[in-house]
């Protein structure tokens, strides 16, 4: 999976500066939100967890990461419906896949 910024470019009217700004915000905020998910899950703060997952779902959609967006949508629905049995497993599976994506997509080329 790779970033597909075509939706974001369309949304931003083709303004590359805005697109680049959004990508920068995404790079800076996503790791913080993923760390927050772990804390919220550990504290069983379901409403806040649902809100954070919802935010990530939207951001992933803007970035063309539809698989991740769909995962977040599924997790959000389960939380909102009180179906919490599989949430820990689903978020762990997501984290594994997302970490692999993140290290590939945003690796520092100077570090290679």
N, C-alpha and C positions, 0 to 999 in steps of 0.2 A: 504494500500500500504506500502511496506517495501523496503528497499534497496536490490538490487540484484547485487552483485558485480562480478558475473560470467564473464560478458563481460569485465569489467575492469581488472580482474585477467588474462584473456586470453590476453588482449591487453598489459599488463605489463609482460607477459611471466611467470606468476605465482609468481613473486617477491612480497612477502607480504609487504616488506618494502616500495616499490614503491606504492602499493595499499593503504597502511595506510597513506602514505604521501599525496596521492591524496584525500583521504577521509578527512584528516585534512584541506587541502586547501579548499575543498568543504564546510566544516563546517564553516570555517572562512570567505570565500568570498561570499557565497550565501546571507547571510543577508544584506551585503553591496550592492550587486547587486539589491536586491529587494527594498532597500531604494532608490537606484539610479533610478529604474524604476518609482517610484512615482514622483520624481523630474522631470525626463524627460517627463513624461506624463503631469504633471502640466504645464510644459513649452512648450508643443507640439513640442519637439525636436525629430521629427519622425525618422530621420536617426540614431541618437544616440540610440533611443529607440529600433529600429530594431536590431542594433548591439548588444545591451545588451541582448535582448530577444534571439537572435541567439546564443550568448555565453551560456546562461542558457539552451537552447534547447540541445546543445551539451553535456554540463555537466550532465544534467539529463539522457541523453542517456547512458553516461559512467557509471552512477550509477544505471542503470537498472530501472529508474523511467520513464518508457515509456509513461504513461498517461500524466505526466507533460511535457515530451519532446514533445509529440503530441500537447498539448495545446499551447506550445511556438511556435511550427512550424505553427500552424493555425494563431496565433496572428501575427507572423512575416510576413506571407503571406499577411494578411489583411493590415498591415501597408505598406508593400512594394507596394501593389496595390492601395494605397490611399483610402482604404475602412475603414474609421476611425470611423464610426457611433457606432459600438459596442465595441470598444477597451477598454473604461473605464469600462464597465460592465464585459467584459471578464477577464480583469486583476483583477478586484475586486473579481470575482468568483474564479479565480486562487489563489489569496492571501488567501482567506478563507480556501480553501482546503489545500493549502500548509502549512499554519500556523498550522492547525490541525495535518498534517503529521509531521511537524518539531518538534512540542512539544512532540509528541509521540515517534518519532524515536531518538531524541537527548535530551530527558529529562535527567536531572541529577538524577541518582538513589539515591544519598545521600539526595536529597531534598524530596523524597517520605516519 
